[in-house]
Amino acid sequence: MSNLSTYLNTGLALIGWTYIMWKSGEWLMGITLKQWDKRRKISRKQRAVEELYDAFELDTIKDGDQMKITTAKGLVIMMYRQEKP
């Protein structure tokens, strides 16, 4: 009886240890993926801004000038370069 009790206790401990390791792995992977997705979104937005900058040659805008861009669906984007003091 003592031998069976030892096996059952050891098995239960291994199941508990496996569950704890599994859940901590899920938690760690969740944090890692959230951070990766956050960085990916930031870089995606930055790439879009850079593409807009290149497509409309926004570097040609002088101080105090503005440029309006109208999309096919009526969205108007206005770019304005501030005058340097």
Backbone torsions as a table, in degrees:
resi	resn	phi	psi	omega
1	MET	NA	-39.1	-179.5
2	SER	-64.9	-37.4	179.8
3	ASN	-65.6	-43.6	178.1
4	LEU	-63.8	-40.6	178.7
5	SER	-62.4	-39.0	178.3
6	THR	-64.8	-44.4	179.3
7	TYR	-63.3	-43.6	179.3
8	LEU	-64.8	-41.4	179.5
9	ASN	-65.8	-42.2	178.6
10	THR	-65.2	-42.9	178.4
11	GLY	-62.1	-43.4	178.6
12	LEU	-64.6	-39.8	178.1
13	ALA	-64.4	-40.9	178.4
14	LEU	-65.9	-39.4	177.2
15	ILE	-64.0	-43.6	178.3
16	GLY	-63.3	-43.9	179.0
17	TRP	-62.5	-42.8	179.2
18	THR	-63.0	-42.5	178.9
19	TYR	-62.2	-45.1	-180.0
20	ILE	-63.4	-43.6	178.8
21	MET	-64.0	-40.4	179.6
22	TRP	-62.7	-47.4	-179.0
23	LYS	-66.9	-38.5	177.7
24	SER	-68.4	-33.6	174.5
25	GLY	-65.3	-41.8	176.6
26	GLU	-61.4	-43.6	-179.5
27	TRP	-63.0	-47.2	-179.4
28	LEU	-64.3	-42.4	178.9
29	MET	-65.8	-38.0	177.6
30	GLY	-62.1	-44.5	178.1
31	ILE	-63.1	-44.7	-179.0
32	THR	-62.1	-45.5	-179.1
33	LEU	-67.8	-35.8	177.6
34	LYS	-64.3	-42.8	178.9
35	GLN	-65.4	-41.4	179.1
36	TRP	-63.5	-43.6	-179.9
37	ASP	-64.9	-38.0	178.5
38	LYS	-63.6	-45.2	178.0
39	ARG	-66.1	-37.2	-179.8
40	ARG	-65.3	-40.5	179.0
41	LYS	-66.0	-41.5	178.9
42	ILE	-62.5	-45.6	-178.6
43	SER	-68.8	-31.9	177.4
44	ARG	-65.4	-42.7	177.5
45	LYS	-65.4	-41.6	179.8
46	GLN	-64.5	-39.5	177.2
47	ARG	-62.9	-38.3	179.0
48	ALA	-64.9	-41.5	178.8
49	VAL	-65.3	-42.6	178.9
50	GLU	-64.4	-38.4	177.7
51	GLU	-65.1	-41.3	176.3
52	LEU	-62.7	-42.3	179.3
53	TYR	-59.8	-44.9	-179.8
54	ASP	-72.2	-41.1	-174.7
55	ALA	-65.3	-37.7	-176.7
56	PHE	-105.5	9.6	178.3
57	GLU	48.7	55.9	-176.5
58	LEU	-69.4	-12.6	177.3
59	ASP	-72.4	-11.4	178.9
60	THR	-84.5	-9.0	179.3
61	ILE	-70.7	128.2	179.4
62	LYS	-89.1	168.9	178.8
63	ASP	-58.6	130.3	178.8
64	GLY	85.7	-9.2	179.0
65	ASP	-84.0	162.5	176.2
66	GLN	-138.0	158.6	178.0
67	MET	-136.9	132.5	177.6
68	LYS	-111.3	134.1	178.6
69	ILE	-121.7	127.2	179.9
70	THR	-112.8	129.6	178.8
71	THR	-85.6	172.6	-178.7
72	ALA	-64.3	-27.6	-178.2
73	LYS	-96.7	12.3	173.2
74	GLY	92.7	4.2	177.4
75	LEU	-76.5	129.1	-179.4
76	VAL	-109.2	126.2	177.5
77	ILE	-112.7	123.7	-179.6
78	MET	-112.3	127.8	177.1
79	MET	-108.7	136.8	-177.4
80	TYR	-138.4	128.2	176.2
81	ARG	-98.1	122.7	-179.1
82	GLN	-69.2	147.5	175.8
83	GLU	-76.0	138.0	179.0
84	LYS	-78.9	135.5	-178.2
85	PRO	-70.0	NA	NA
